[in-house]
Amino acid sequence: MFLAQVHVTYKPSILDPQAVAIKNAMHRLDFDEVTAVQQGKYFEITLKASNADEAENQTEAICDQLLANPNMETYRYEVKELANQ
Amino acid sequence: MFLAQVHVTYKPSILDPQAVAIKNAMHRLDFDEVTAVQQGKYFEITLKASNADEAENQTEAICDQLLANPNMETYRYEVKELANQ
């Protein structure tokens, strides 16, 4: 069993008004030290695979076909093996 | 400058229908190897602080006051120092 940890975030060129709103809210709460905020989605996927390469290929296909919008978002992932249960 | 990477996820006791829907969508796309999905929010916060302890305290206060719903969600974070720019 493998655990894939996936982060999906907007491409740097895409304006993210939600992140701007969060930063403004931080400043209203007097967290003036904050200079930038980025926000995105996080997924933990547990999957069966015979080896790490196969798990990575599966994860990449899942991101391409389902989790990320290729027009606006990028993704990165890490795959690690889980101890046998 | 420090970068805080924050993950906000539902507590294990909270039913997450969106994660169930994502898992079902994976199975419809023939990713039958997937056995579990968890989803959450991810934030990258760039902030000024004089040391790592102060940056961690700031991050924790921000999570408590803004980013996480203490009734339903938990958070975890990592703080790392950015190279001076």
N, CA and C atoms of all chains as a GROMACS GRO file, in nm:
protein
  510
    1MET      N    1   0.084  -0.120   0.000
    1MET     CA    2   0.000   0.000   0.000
    1MET      C    3   0.087   0.125   0.000
    2PHE      N    4   0.042   0.222  -0.076
    2PHE     CA    5   0.116   0.346  -0.086
    2PHE      C    6   0.026   0.464  -0.050
    3LEU      N    7   0.088   0.568   0.003
    3LEU     CA    8   0.016   0.691   0.031
    3LEU      C    9   0.070   0.799  -0.062
    4ALA      N   10  -0.020   0.858  -0.141
    4ALA     CA   11   0.018   0.970  -0.228
    4ALA      C   12  -0.034   1.099  -0.166
    5GLN      N   13   0.055   1.192  -0.146
    5GLN     CA   14   0.017   1.324  -0.092
    5GLN      C   15   0.026   1.423  -0.207
    6VAL      N   16  -0.090   1.478  -0.244
    6VAL     CA   17  -0.099   1.561  -0.364
    6VAL      C   18  -0.135   1.704  -0.325
    7HIS      N   19  -0.062   1.800  -0.380
    7HIS     CA   20  -0.095   1.942  -0.364
    7HIS      C   21  -0.132   1.999  -0.499
    8VAL      N   22  -0.250   2.060  -0.507
    8VAL     CA   23  -0.295   2.125  -0.630
    8VAL      C   24  -0.305   2.274  -0.602
    9THR      N   25  -0.230   2.354  -0.677
    9THR     CA   26  -0.233   2.499  -0.656
    9THR      C   27  -0.250   2.569  -0.791
   10TYR      N   28  -0.292   2.694  -0.785
   10TYR     CA   29  -0.303   2.772  -0.907
   10TYR      C   30  -0.165   2.796  -0.966
   11LYS      N   31  -0.160   2.804  -1.099
   11LYS     CA   32  -0.037   2.847  -1.164
   11LYS      C   33  -0.005   2.988  -1.119
   12PRO      N   34   0.124   3.024  -1.114
   12PRO     CA   35   0.160   3.159  -1.066
   12PRO      C   36   0.095   3.271  -1.147
   13SER      N   37   0.066   3.244  -1.273
   13SER     CA   38   0.009   3.350  -1.358
   13SER      C   39  -0.140   3.374  -1.331
   14ILE      N   40  -0.204   3.287  -1.253
   14ILE     CA   41  -0.348   3.297  -1.232
   14ILE      C   42  -0.376   3.381  -1.107
   15LEU      N   43  -0.460   3.481  -1.122
   15LEU     CA   44  -0.499   3.564  -1.007
   15LEU      C   45  -0.588   3.482  -0.914
   16ASP      N   46  -0.556   3.485  -0.784
   16ASP     CA   47  -0.633   3.406  -0.688
   16ASP      C   48  -0.698   3.500  -0.585
   17PRO      N   49  -0.821   3.544  -0.613
   17PRO     CA   50  -0.884   3.641  -0.521
   17PRO      C   51  -0.908   3.584  -0.382
   18GLN      N   52  -0.925   3.452  -0.372
   18GLN     CA   53  -0.948   3.393  -0.239
   18GLN      C   54  -0.822   3.408  -0.152
   19ALA      N   55  -0.706   3.388  -0.212
   19ALA     CA   56  -0.582   3.404  -0.136
   19ALA      C   57  -0.564   3.550  -0.094
   20VAL      N   58  -0.602   3.642  -0.181
   20VAL     CA   59  -0.593   3.784  -0.147
   20VAL      C   60  -0.686   3.815  -0.030
   21ALA      N   61  -0.807   3.759  -0.034
   21ALA     CA   62  -0.903   3.781   0.074
   21ALA      C   63  -0.850   3.726   0.206
   22ILE      N   64  -0.785   3.609   0.201
   22ILE     CA   65  -0.730   3.550   0.323
   22ILE      C   66  -0.618   3.639   0.379
   23LYS      N   67  -0.534   3.690   0.290
   23LYS     CA   68  -0.425   3.777   0.336
   23LYS      C   69  -0.483   3.903   0.400
   24ASN      N   70  -0.585   3.961   0.337
   24ASN     CA   71  -0.648   4.080   0.394
   24ASN      C   72  -0.709   4.050   0.532
   25ALA      N   73  -0.769   3.933   0.545
   25ALA     CA   74  -0.826   3.894   0.674
   25ALA      C   75  -0.718   3.882   0.781
   26MET      N   76  -0.603   3.827   0.743
   26MET     CA   77  -0.490   3.817   0.837
   26MET      C   78  -0.447   3.956   0.883
   27HIS      N   79  -0.440   4.050   0.789
   27HIS     CA   80  -0.398   4.185   0.826
   27HIS      C   81  -0.502   4.251   0.916
   28ARG      N   82  -0.630   4.226   0.891
   28ARG     CA   83  -0.733   4.280   0.979
   28ARG      C   84  -0.721   4.224   1.120
   29LEU      N   85  -0.672   4.100   1.130
   29LEU     CA   86  -0.652   4.037   1.262
   29LEU      C   87  -0.515   4.074   1.321
   30ASP      N   88  -0.450   4.174   1.261
   30ASP     CA   89  -0.321   4.226   1.310
   30ASP      C   90  -0.204   4.133   1.289
   31PHE      N   91  -0.217   4.039   1.196
   31PHE     CA   92  -0.099   3.960   1.157
   31PHE      C   93  -0.029   4.034   1.042
   32ASP      N   94   0.032   4.146   1.077
   32ASP     CA   95   0.090   4.232   0.974
   32ASP      C   96   0.220   4.177   0.918
   33GLU      N   97   0.275   4.074   0.984
   33GLU     CA   98   0.401   4.016   0.936
   33GLU      C   99   0.382   3.934   0.809
   34VAL      N  100   0.256   3.900   0.778
   34VAL     CA  101   0.230   3.816   0.661
   34VAL      C  102   0.248   3.898   0.534
   35THR      N  103   0.332   3.849   0.443
   35THR     CA  104   0.356   3.923   0.320
   35THR      C  105   0.294   3.856   0.198
   36ALA      N  106   0.267   3.727   0.205
   36ALA     CA  107   0.206   3.659   0.090
   36ALA      C  108   0.132   3.535   0.136
   37VAL      N  109   0.025   3.503   0.066
   37VAL     CA  110  -0.053   3.383   0.095
   37VAL      C  111  -0.084   3.314  -0.037
   38GLN      N  112  -0.064   3.184  -0.039
   38GLN     CA  113  -0.110   3.102  -0.150
   38GLN      C  114  -0.199   2.995  -0.092
   39GLN      N  115  -0.305   2.959  -0.161
   39GLN     CA  116  -0.389   2.853  -0.109
   39GLN      C  117  -0.418   2.753  -0.220
   40GLY      N  118  -0.448   2.632  -0.177
   40GLY     CA  119  -0.473   2.528  -0.275
   40GLY      C  120  -0.544   2.411  -0.210
   41LYS      N  121  -0.545   2.301  -0.283
   41LYS     CA  122  -0.613   2.180  -0.235
   41LYS      C  123  -0.510   2.073  -0.202
   42TYR      N  124  -0.548   1.989  -0.108
   42TYR     CA  125  -0.458   1.885  -0.062
   42TYR      C  126  -0.533   1.753  -0.059
   43PHE      N  127  -0.473   1.648  -0.114
   43PHE     CA  128  -0.537   1.517  -0.118
   43PHE      C  129  -0.440   1.412  -0.065
   44GLU      N  130  -0.494   1.320   0.014
   44GLU     CA  131  -0.417   1.202   0.053
   44GLU      C  132  -0.489   1.082  -0.006
   45ILE      N  133  -0.418   1.010  -0.092
   45ILE     CA  134  -0.477   0.896  -0.162
   45ILE      C  135  -0.404   0.770  -0.118
   46THR      N  136  -0.477   0.676  -0.065
   46THR     CA  137  -0.420   0.546  -0.032
   46THR      C  138  -0.448   0.452  -0.147
   47LEU      N  139  -0.344   0.391  -0.200
   47LEU     CA  140  -0.368   0.304  -0.316
   47LEU      C  141  -0.277   0.182  -0.314
   48LYS      N  142  -0.327   0.077  -0.377
   48LYS     CA  143  -0.251  -0.047  -0.390
   48LYS      C  144  -0.165  -0.038  -0.516
   49ALA      N  145  -0.041  -0.079  -0.505
   49ALA     CA  146   0.046  -0.086  -0.621
   49ALA      C  147   0.158  -0.181  -0.588
   50SER      N  148   0.217  -0.241  -0.692
   50SER     CA  149   0.321  -0.340  -0.665
   50SER      C  150   0.455  -0.274  -0.636
   51ASN      N  151   0.474  -0.151  -0.681
   51ASN     CA  152   0.597  -0.080  -0.647
   51ASN      C  153   0.575   0.071  -0.655
   52ALA      N  154   0.676   0.147  -0.613
   52ALA     CA  155   0.660   0.293  -0.603
   52ALA      C  156   0.639   0.357  -0.740
   53ASP      N  157   0.708   0.304  -0.843
   53ASP     CA  158   0.691   0.359  -0.977
   53ASP      C  159   0.547   0.350  -1.023
   54GLU      N  160   0.487   0.233  -1.000
   54GLU     CA  161   0.348   0.214  -1.042
   54GLU      C  162   0.257   0.309  -0.964
   55ALA      N  163   0.284   0.325  -0.835
   55ALA     CA  164   0.202   0.416  -0.754
   55ALA      C  165   0.215   0.560  -0.805
   56GLU      N  166   0.336   0.599  -0.845
   56GLU     CA  167   0.354   0.735  -0.898
   56GLU      C  168   0.282   0.754  -1.030
   57ASN      N  169   0.288   0.653  -1.115
   57ASN     CA  170   0.217   0.664  -1.243
   57ASN      C  171   0.067   0.676  -1.222
   58GLN      N  172   0.014   0.596  -1.129
   58GLN     CA  173  -0.130   0.604  -1.097
   58GLN      C  174  -0.165   0.743  -1.045
   59THR      N  175  -0.083   0.793  -0.955
   59THR     CA  176  -0.111   0.924  -0.896
   59THR      C  177  -0.111   1.032  -1.003
   60GLU      N  178  -0.013   1.026  -1.091
   60GLU     CA  179  -0.005   1.126  -1.197
   60GLU      C  180  -0.128   1.119  -1.288
   61ALA      N  181  -0.170   0.998  -1.321
   61ALA     CA  182  -0.288   0.984  -1.407
   61ALA      C  183  -0.413   1.038  -1.337
   62ILE      N  184  -0.425   1.012  -1.207
   62ILE     CA  185  -0.540   1.063  -1.131
   62ILE      C  186  -0.540   1.215  -1.129
   63CYS      N  187  -0.423   1.274  -1.108
   63CYS     CA  188  -0.415   1.422  -1.108
   63CYS      C  189  -0.454   1.477  -1.245
   64ASP      N  190  -0.401   1.416  -1.351
   64ASP     CA  191  -0.428   1.467  -1.486
   64ASP      C  192  -0.575   1.454  -1.522
   65GLN      N  193  -0.636   1.344  -1.481
   65GLN     CA  194  -0.773   1.316  -1.527
   65GLN      C  195  -0.880   1.368  -1.432
   66LEU      N  196  -0.844   1.397  -1.307
   66LEU     CA  197  -0.950   1.430  -1.212
   66LEU      C  198  -0.919   1.547  -1.120
   67LEU      N  199  -0.803   1.549  -1.057
   67LEU     CA  200  -0.783   1.640  -0.945
   67LEU      C  201  -0.744   1.782  -0.984
   68ALA      N  202  -0.670   1.796  -1.094
   68ALA     CA  203  -0.621   1.929  -1.130
   68ALA      C  204  -0.684   1.975  -1.260
   69ASN      N  205  -0.711   2.103  -1.268
   69ASN     CA  206  -0.757   2.166  -1.392
   69ASN      C  207  -0.632   2.210  -1.469
   70PRO      N  208  -0.602   2.144  -1.580
   70PRO     CA  209  -0.473   2.171  -1.645
   70PRO      C  210  -0.461   2.314  -1.698
   71ASN      N  211  -0.573   2.381  -1.718
   71ASN     CA  212  -0.567   2.519  -1.768
   71ASN      C  213  -0.516   2.615  -1.662
   72MET      N  214  -0.554   2.593  -1.538
   72MET     CA  215  -0.527   2.694  -1.436
   72MET      C  216  -0.440   2.644  -1.322
   73GLU      N  217  -0.427   2.513  -1.308
   73GLU     CA  218  -0.363   2.460  -1.188
   73GLU      C  219  -0.241   2.375  -1.221
   74THR      N  220  -0.151   2.369  -1.124
   74THR     CA  221  -0.042   2.273  -1.131
   74THR      C  222  -0.053   2.182  -1.009
   75TYR      N  223   0.015   2.069  -1.015
   75TYR     CA  224   0.012   1.980  -0.900
   75TYR      C  225   0.152   1.925  -0.875
   76ARG      N  226   0.172   1.884  -0.751
   76ARG     CA  227   0.293   1.809  -0.718
   76ARG      C  228   0.252   1.701  -0.620
   77TYR      N  229   0.329   1.595  -0.615
   77TYR     CA  230   0.290   1.485  -0.528
   77TYR      C  231   0.414   1.414  -0.475
   78GLU      N  232   0.394   1.348  -0.362
   78GLU     CA  233   0.496   1.259  -0.307
   78GLU      C  234   0.427   1.127  -0.279
   79VAL      N  235   0.496   1.019  -0.309
   79VAL     CA  236   0.441   0.887  -0.283
   79VAL      C  237   0.530   0.818  -0.182
   80LYS      N  238   0.470   0.764  -0.078
   80LYS     CA  239   0.552   0.685   0.014
   80LYS      C  240   0.483   0.554   0.048
   81GLU      N  241   0.565   0.455   0.076
   81GLU     CA  242   0.511   0.323   0.104
   81GLU      C  243   0.462   0.318   0.248
   82LEU      N  244   0.347   0.258   0.268
   82LEU     CA  245   0.294   0.242   0.403
   82LEU      C  246   0.339   0.108   0.459
   83ALA      N  247   0.361   0.107   0.588
   83ALA     CA  248   0.394  -0.020   0.652
   83ALA      C  249   0.281  -0.120   0.630
   84ASN      N  250   0.314  -0.243   0.607
   84ASN     CA  251   0.210  -0.344   0.585
   84ASN      C  252   0.120  -0.357   0.706
   85GLN      N  253  -0.007  -0.369   0.676
   85GLN     CA  254  -0.103  -0.374   0.786
   85GLN      C  255  -0.167  -0.511   0.795
   86MET      N  256   1.277   3.599   0.659
   86MET     CA  257   1.147   3.558   0.605
   86MET      C  258   1.129   3.408   0.623
   87PHE      N  259   1.009   3.372   0.658
   87PHE     CA  260   0.979   3.230   0.679
   87PHE      C  261   0.861   3.190   0.590
   88LEU      N  262   0.862   3.062   0.553
   88LEU     CA  263   0.749   3.006   0.479
   88LEU      C  264   0.680   2.904   0.568
   89ALA      N  265   0.551   2.925   0.594
   89ALA     CA  266   0.473   2.828   0.671
   89ALA      C  267   0.384   2.751   0.574
   90GLN      N  268   0.395   2.618   0.578
   90GLN     CA  269   0.311   2.532   0.495
   90GLN      C  270   0.208   2.467   0.586
   91VAL      N  271   0.083   2.500   0.564
   91VAL     CA  272  -0.024   2.459   0.655
   91VAL      C  273  -0.120   2.364   0.583
   92HIS      N  274  -0.152   2.253   0.648
   92HIS     CA  275  -0.253   2.160   0.598
   92HIS      C  276  -0.369   2.159   0.695
   93VAL      N  277  -0.488   2.185   0.645
   93VAL     CA  278  -0.609   2.180   0.726
   93VAL      C  279  -0.695   2.066   0.673
   94THR      N  280  -0.724   1.969   0.760
   94THR     CA  281  -0.807   1.855   0.718
   94THR      C  282  -0.918   1.831   0.822
   95TYR      N  283  -1.018   1.758   0.780
   95TYR     CA  284  -1.124   1.722   0.874
   95TYR      C  285  -1.070   1.628   0.981
   96LYS      N  286  -1.126   1.639   1.100
   96LYS     CA  287  -1.096   1.540   1.202
   96LYS      C  288  -1.144   1.403   1.154
   97PRO      N  289  -1.076   1.297   1.196
   97PRO     CA  290  -1.115   1.163   1.148
   97PRO      C  291  -1.261   1.128   1.178
   98SER      N  292  -1.317   1.185   1.283
   98SER     CA  293  -1.454   1.151   1.320
   98SER      C  294  -1.558   1.220   1.231
   99ILE      N  295  -1.516   1.315   1.149
   99ILE     CA  296  -1.611   1.391   1.067
   99ILE      C  297  -1.629   1.324   0.931
  100LEU      N  298  -1.752   1.298   0.894
  100LEU     CA  299  -1.781   1.240   0.763
  100LEU      C  300  -1.752   1.344   0.655
  101ASP      N  301  -1.679   1.304   0.553
  101ASP     CA  302  -1.644   1.397   0.446
  101ASP      C  303  -1.702   1.348   0.313
  102PRO      N  304  -1.823   1.393   0.280
  102PRO     CA  305  -1.887   1.344   0.158
  102PRO      C  306  -1.811   1.382   0.031
  103GLN      N  307  -1.738   1.493   0.034
  103GLN     CA  308  -1.663   1.532  -0.086
  103GLN      C  309  -1.551   1.432  -0.115
  104ALA      N  310  -1.485   1.386  -0.008
  104ALA     CA  311  -1.380   1.285  -0.028
  104ALA      C  312  -1.439   1.154  -0.080
  105VAL      N  313  -1.557   1.119  -0.031
  105VAL     CA  314  -1.623   0.998  -0.079
  105VAL      C  315  -1.657   1.014  -0.227
  106ALA      N  316  -1.706   1.132  -0.266
  106ALA     CA  317  -1.740   1.157  -0.406
  106ALA      C  318  -1.615   1.148  -0.495
  107ILE      N  319  -1.502   1.199  -0.445
  107ILE     CA  320  -1.378   1.193  -0.522
  107ILE      C  321  -1.335   1.048  -0.540
  108LYS      N  322  -1.345   0.970  -0.432
  108LYS     CA  323  -1.306   0.828  -0.442
  108LYS      C  324  -1.396   0.755  -0.542
  109ASN      N  325  -1.526   0.783  -0.537
  109ASN     CA  326  -1.617   0.720  -0.633
  109ASN      C  327  -1.583   0.760  -0.777
  110ALA      N  328  -1.547   0.886  -0.796
  110ALA     CA  329  -1.509   0.931  -0.930
  110ALA      C  330  -1.384   0.857  -0.978
  111MET      N  331  -1.289   0.835  -0.887
  111MET     CA  332  -1.168   0.760  -0.926
  111MET      C  333  -1.205   0.619  -0.970
  112HIS      N  334  -1.296   0.556  -0.896
  112HIS     CA  335  -1.335   0.420  -0.933
  112HIS      C  336  -1.408   0.419  -1.067
  113ARG      N  337  -1.489   0.522  -1.093
  113ARG     CA  338  -1.556   0.529  -1.223
  113ARG      C  339  -1.455   0.544  -1.336
  114LEU      N  340  -1.341   0.608  -1.307
  114LEU     CA  341  -1.236   0.623  -1.408
  114LEU      C  342  -1.142   0.503  -1.409
  115ASP      N  343  -1.183   0.395  -1.342
  115ASP     CA  344  -1.107   0.269  -1.341
  115ASP      C  345  -0.979   0.273  -1.259
  116PHE      N  346  -0.970   0.367  -1.167
  116PHE     CA  347  -0.859   0.363  -1.072
  116PHE      C  348  -0.904   0.281  -0.952
  117ASP      N  349  -0.914   0.151  -0.974
  117ASP     CA  350  -0.971   0.064  -0.871
  117ASP      C  351  -0.872   0.036  -0.758
  118GLU      N  352  -0.747   0.072  -0.778
  118GLU     CA  353  -0.644   0.048  -0.675
  118GLU      C  354  -0.661   0.143  -0.556
  119VAL      N  355  -0.739   0.250  -0.576
  119VAL     CA  356  -0.754   0.349  -0.468
  119VAL      C  357  -0.845   0.294  -0.359
  120THR      N  358  -0.794   0.294  -0.236
  120THR     CA  359  -0.874   0.241  -0.126
  120THR      C  360  -0.926   0.349  -0.033
  121ALA      N  361  -0.862   0.465  -0.030
  121ALA     CA  362  -0.910   0.572   0.058
  121ALA      C  363  -0.865   0.707   0.005
  122VAL      N  364  -0.949   0.809   0.028
  122VAL     CA  365  -0.914   0.945  -0.012
  122VAL      C  366  -0.949   1.038   0.104
  123GLN      N  367  -0.855   1.127   0.133
  123GLN     CA  368  -0.882   1.236   0.226
  123GLN      C  369  -0.853   1.364   0.152
  124GLN      N  370  -0.933   1.467   0.176
  124GLN     CA  371  -0.903   1.594   0.110
  124GLN      C  372  -0.906   1.706   0.212
  125GLY      N  373  -0.835   1.810   0.180
  125GLY     CA  374  -0.828   1.922   0.273
  125GLY      C  375  -0.779   2.046   0.203
  126LYS      N  376  -0.740   2.144   0.285
  126LYS     CA  377  -0.694   2.272   0.231
  126LYS      C  378  -0.546   2.288   0.260
  127TYR      N  379  -0.482   2.362   0.174
  127TYR     CA  380  -0.338   2.380   0.185
  127TYR      C  381  -0.307   2.529   0.171
  128PHE      N  382  -0.227   2.582   0.261
  128PHE     CA  383  -0.191   2.724   0.258
  128PHE      C  384  -0.040   2.738   0.266
  129GLU      N  385   0.012   2.830   0.189
  129GLU     CA  386   0.152   2.870   0.202
  129GLU      C  387   0.153   3.016   0.244
  130ILE      N  388   0.209   3.042   0.361
  130ILE     CA  389   0.209   3.176   0.416
  130ILE      C  390   0.354   3.223   0.427
  131THR      N  391   0.384   3.333   0.364
  131THR     CA  392   0.517   3.394   0.377
  131THR      C  393   0.507   3.503   0.483
  132LEU      N  394   0.591   3.496   0.583
  132LEU     CA  395   0.580   3.594   0.691
  132LEU      C  396   0.717   3.634   0.745
  133LYS      N  397   0.720   3.756   0.796
  133LYS     CA  398   0.842   3.807   0.858
  133LYS      C  399   0.844   3.768   1.005
  134ALA      N  400   0.957   3.721   1.053
  134ALA     CA  401   0.972   3.691   1.195
  134ALA      C  402   1.119   3.692   1.226
  135SER      N  403   1.152   3.717   1.353
  135SER     CA  404   1.294   3.727   1.386
  135SER      C  405   1.357   3.590   1.407
  136ASN      N  406   1.275   3.489   1.435
  136ASN     CA  407   1.330   3.354   1.445
  136ASN      C  408   1.219   3.251   1.421
  137ALA      N  409   1.260   3.125   1.412
  137ALA     CA  410   1.165   3.021   1.374
  137ALA      C  411   1.055   3.003   1.479
  138ASP      N  412   1.090   3.019   1.607
  138ASP     CA  413   0.990   3.006   1.713
  138ASP      C  414   0.879   3.109   1.696
  139GLU      N  415   0.919   3.232   1.670
  139GLU     CA  416   0.819   3.338   1.652
  139GLU      C  417   0.732   3.307   1.529
  140ALA      N  418   0.794   3.260   1.422
  140ALA     CA  419   0.717   3.226   1.301
  140ALA      C  420   0.617   3.114   1.331
  141GLU      N  421   0.659   3.016   1.411
  141GLU     CA  422   0.567   2.906   1.445
  141GLU      C  423   0.451   2.954   1.531
  142ASN      N  424   0.481   3.043   1.626
  142ASN     CA  425   0.374   3.097   1.710
  142ASN      C  426   0.273   3.176   1.627
  143GLN      N  427   0.325   3.256   1.534
  143GLN     CA  428   0.237   3.333   1.445
  143GLN      C  429   0.147   3.239   1.364
  144THR      N  430   0.210   3.135   1.308
  144THR     CA  431   0.136   3.042   1.223
  144THR      C  432   0.026   2.974   1.303
  145GLU      N  433   0.060   2.933   1.424
  145GLU     CA  434  -0.040   2.865   1.507
  145GLU      C  435  -0.156   2.958   1.540
  146ALA      N  436  -0.125   3.084   1.570
  146ALA     CA  437  -0.232   3.180   1.600
  146ALA      C  438  -0.320   3.203   1.478
  147ILE      N  439  -0.259   3.211   1.360
  147ILE     CA  440  -0.336   3.231   1.237
  147ILE      C  441  -0.429   3.112   1.212
  148CYS      N  442  -0.376   2.992   1.233
  148CYS     CA  443  -0.459   2.872   1.214
  148CYS      C  444  -0.577   2.873   1.311
  149ASP      N  445  -0.547   2.904   1.438
  149ASP     CA  446  -0.652   2.901   1.540
  149ASP      C  447  -0.759   3.006   1.512
  150GLN      N  448  -0.717   3.123   1.467
  150GLN     CA  449  -0.812   3.234   1.456
  150GLN      C  450  -0.877   3.245   1.318
  151LEU      N  451  -0.818   3.180   1.218
  151LEU     CA  452  -0.870   3.206   1.083
  151LEU      C  453  -0.883   3.083   0.995
  152LEU      N  454  -0.778   3.001   0.987
  152LEU     CA  455  -0.774   2.902   0.880
  152LEU      C  456  -0.851   2.774   0.911
  153ALA      N  457  -0.855   2.734   1.038
  153ALA     CA  458  -0.918   2.606   1.071
  153ALA      C  459  -1.043   2.628   1.156
  154ASN      N  460  -1.142   2.546   1.132
  154ASN     CA  461  -1.262   2.543   1.214
  154ASN      C  462  -1.237   2.445   1.328
  155PRO      N  463  -1.221   2.493   1.450
  155PRO     CA  464  -1.179   2.404   1.559
  155PRO      C  465  -1.281   2.294   1.590
  156ASN      N  466  -1.404   2.313   1.550
  156ASN     CA  467  -1.505   2.210   1.576
  156ASN      C  468  -1.486   2.087   1.488
  157MET      N  469  -1.446   2.110   1.364
  157MET     CA  470  -1.447   2.001   1.267
  157MET      C  471  -1.311   1.970   1.208
  158GLU      N  472  -1.216   2.060   1.223
  158GLU     CA  473  -1.092   2.044   1.149
  158GLU      C  474  -0.970   2.040   1.241
  159THR      N  475  -0.866   1.978   1.193
  159THR     CA  476  -0.735   1.985   1.258
  159THR      C  477  -0.637   2.045   1.157
  160TYR      N  478  -0.525   2.093   1.208
  160TYR     CA  479  -0.424   2.146   1.116
  160TYR      C  480  -0.288   2.100   1.162
  161ARG      N  481  -0.196   2.102   1.066
  161ARG     CA  482  -0.056   2.080   1.098
  161ARG      C  483   0.025   2.173   1.009
  162TYR      N  484   0.142   2.208   1.053
  162TYR     CA  485   0.220   2.304   0.974
  162TYR      C  486   0.368   2.277   0.990
  163GLU      N  487   0.440   2.323   0.889
  163GLU     CA  488   0.586   2.322   0.894
  163GLU      C  489   0.632   2.462   0.861
  164VAL      N  490   0.732   2.510   0.934
  164VAL     CA  491   0.786   2.643   0.909
  164VAL      C  492   0.931   2.627   0.865
  165LYS      N  493   0.966   2.691   0.755
  165LYS     CA  494   1.108   2.688   0.718
  165LYS      C  495   1.154   2.827   0.678
  166GLU      N  496   1.283   2.850   0.704
  166GLU     CA  497   1.338   2.982   0.675
  166GLU      C  498   1.368   2.992   0.526
  167LEU      N  499   1.334   3.107   0.470
  167LEU     CA  500   1.363   3.130   0.329
  167LEU      C  501   1.499   3.198   0.318
  168ALA      N  502   1.570   3.168   0.213
  168ALA     CA  503   1.697   3.237   0.188
  168ALA      C  504   1.670   3.386   0.176
  169ASN      N  505   1.758   3.467   0.230
  169ASN     CA  506   1.739   3.612   0.222
  169ASN      C  507   1.735   3.659   0.078
  170GLN      N  508   1.643   3.749   0.054
  170GLN     CA  509   1.628   3.797  -0.084
  170GLN      C  510   1.668   3.943  -0.095
   0.00000   0.00000   0.00000
